[in-house]
Every structure is written in structure tokens, then in C-alpha cells.
Amino acid sequence: MNKVPMTVEGAEALRHELDDLKKVQRPRITQAIAEAREHGDLKENAEYHAAREQQSFCEGRIQEIEGKLSNAQIIDVKAIEPSGKVIFGTTVTIVNTETDQEVRYKIVGDDESDVKNNKISVNSPIARALIGKEEGDIAMVKTPGGEVEYEIDKVEHI
């Protein structure tokens, strides 16, 4: 399988979620199933069916996270010598050349992207336009409303 790029913070968040699912959620759900079984007839026991559904979701999520972590290529951008070039994991400050609006994005893996927190996927149109460019370069980003021109103001390894 192909390796999936992931930041150190993203991998740590997935490990934390996996730990919670295995050590907290799984035992809680198992206990709920045991309690529901004590109520008798399982065919008409809504609590039992709800607990089994939760168990199925939990086990599926555990497998999904383990799969992502096993295929992850964890990249620590802080360990890479800053060169002013936009690469995976860097935090980029860009300026819209028309409106002078400044935006700051961190380029992360697909699972870590969160636009509200200014984390964009490496596969997003903006990130694809920025990757490989350097401070001072102009990047053309294709948007639904047409092409937008951004100047790369600052590239940080934070």
C-alpha cells in the first residue's frame, strides 16, 4: 500500500483516539452489552441492539485508525532545515494579490485537515498550487469562482 503523509501532531492525535477507544470505550460498551443481556429476551431488547451497534462502530474505527497508522509516513517538519520552500507540514502565509487579504495555512495530511483551524490537506487545490514554491513566488489557485493569485509571504517550519 502507498504511504500516507502525516504530521507528528496528526499521528499523535490518532494514537490518543485509538488508546481511548481500546481502554475506555471498548470496556464501557462490553459492560453495556453484559447489562443488556441480563434483561432477558435479546430479540426485543433495544438496549442490547444499541450497545452492539456501538461495539460495531468502535471496532470499525479501531481497525481504521490502526490501518492509517500502519500506512503513515510521519513527517516532522521541525527536523527539516528551513529553506523557504513550501513542503508538506510547513505553515505558509499567503497574500491575495487583488485584495491584500492575508491567510495562514498549515499543510497537513487528508485526515488532519481542518479549515476552521487553518489546516489544509496536501491534496487541496491551494496546497497543490503552493507545494514547491518559495517565499516571494506567485501561486495561481483554481477556485470555483475562477483563478486567484496569491503571493507567498512566509514559510515556517513550526
N, C-alpha and C positions, 0 to 999 in steps of 0.2 A: 504494500500500500504506500501511497505517497505521504511524505511527512507534511504535517500542517504547522505553519509557523505560529508561535505563541510567545507572548511576553512572559517574563518571570512572574509578574503580578497575576496574569491570567491563569497560569498553571497553578499558582498558589491558591487562588480562589476556587478552582475546580477541585483541588485536593481537600480544601476545607469543606466544600459541599459534600464530597464523597465520604469524608470522615463523619460528618453529621448524619448522612443517610445510613451509614453502616452501624454507627454506635448509638444513635439516638432514635431516628425514625424507624428503622427496621425492628428493634426490640419493642417499641411502642405499638407498632402495627401487629406484631406477633401476639402481644398481650391482648390487644383488642379482639383479635380472632379467637383467642382462647376464651375470653369472656363471652363472646357472642355464641360460641359453641355450647356453653353451659346453659343457654336459654332454651335449648331443645331443637325442634324441627328446623333444619337448615334451609329447606326449600322456601319457607315463608319468612325467613329471618333477614330483615333488611340490614340490620347492623352487621351481620356476618358478610353479606354480599358487598356492603360498602367497604368493610375492612379488607376483604380480598381484592377489591378493585384498587384500593390504596397500596396494597402489597405489590400488585402487578405493576403499578406506576413506579413505585420505589425501586423495584428490581430492574425495571427497564432503564430508569435513569442511572442507576449504578453501572449497568453494562455500558451505557452510552458514554459516561464520564471516563470509565476505565479504558474504553476504546480510544477516546480522544487523547487521553494522556499517553497511551502507548504509541500513538502515531504523532505525538507532538515533537516539534523541533523547537526547543525552548531557546529563545534568543535574549541574551542580557545586553541590551543596548549600552548600558553604563560601562561595560567591559570593552566596548569598541571605541577606538580612538576617534574623536570628533574630527570630521573632515569638511563639514559644511554641506555635505551631500545628503539628500533625503533618502533614508533607507527604512526598512521595517523597524518599528519601535521608537523612531525619533519623534520628537514633538516639534511641529512645524507651525510657524506663524506666517500667515499669508495675508496679502492685502489685495482687495478687489481694485483693479486699476481704474474702473469707472466711478465707483462710489467711495473709494478710500476706506471702505469698511475693513477692519482688521479681524481675523479669526484665527484661533489657535487650535490645532488638532494633533492628537497623538495617533499614529498609525499602528493599529493592532490587528490581531487575528480575527477571523469571522465571528468566533464565539464570544469575543471580548468586546466587540463594537457596541457603543452606546452613545448615540449622537447627543443626547441630553448632557452627557459628561464630556463632550468633545473628543470622543474616541471613535475613530472611523476605521472601517475594515480595509485591509490592504487591497481588497478586491473592489472597493468602491470606485466610482469614476474619478472622484477628486484625488484619492490616493494613487490610482494608476497614473494620473496626469503628473503627480508630484514626484513619484519614485524616480531616482536617478538624477534629478535636477539639483542645482546648488543654490546657495544664497545669492540673491540678485537676479536669478533666472526668472523668465516669464513662463507660466504654465497655462495652457488652454484647456478648460474643463468643459466637456459637452454636457449640458443640462437639458431638461425638457423644454426650457424656455430659450434655448439657443446656447451658443458658446460664451463662456465667461472667462475673462483673462485675469489671472492672479499673479502677483509678484511675490516671490519667496523672500520674506523679510529676515527670518531667523530659523535656524535648525539647531535643536538642542537634544543632547543625549541625557535625558533625565528620567 
